[in-house]
């Protein structure tokens, strides 16, 4: 798996170099032709759509997408555990609701809706930052 990742990274570097050179050619062409960015972009997209996809490219893309999904799930699970710990550290009055069980009796019970919302909000607030931190993305 690690070798496959190294191979993919090499292919990605080669593709990035090709794209960079294409951008330079395109920029030069735009300056010489006087066409608008939108016209050039439209023509470029048409060319890209016409290029055939190789099975190796699609297989590599699928592998990368699966790895990305797996990594995101791992981080989501870590964040969920953190959120549950933080939920448990909240004062009891913030985590519970009081239910009437009889004419003069009441009991406190965990507010499951509030807990679920707390966990989802925690994950949403921290997911992007954690992904960037874990994978050194700027």
Secondary structure, DSSP 4 states (H G I P E B T S, - for coil): -HHHHHHHHHHHHHHHHHHHHHHHHHHHHHHHH---HHHHHHHHHHHHHHSPPPHHHHHHHHHHHHHHHHHHHHHHHHHHHHHHHHHHHS-HHHHEEEEE-SSS-EEEEE-HHHHHHHHHHHHHHHHHHHHHHHTT--
